[in-house]
């Protein structure tokens, strides 16, 4: 199992655009072989948004990530985010 977790800190005026972007990222790979699940989540205690994608393996992630990234390649994250995206690549230990 391989998990990609992306923690976003949207500027308030761009929150809806960022959520839409996260949904497009997920839609680009939803239903693909090797993707277990993909979610766009909001933290109840802050303005943070979390993208959570679970893949069967790192190899599946490496195959699907370019497809998902292409769906949001033109999105101006540097304008939408108040800080850099905190990306975690997680494996079970």
Buried (B, 14 or more C-beta within 10 A) or exposed (E): EBBBBBBBBBBEEBBEBBBEBBBEBBEBBEEBEBBEEBEBEEEEEEEBBBBBBBBEEEEBBEBBBEEBEEBBEEBEBEEBBEEEEEEEEEEEE
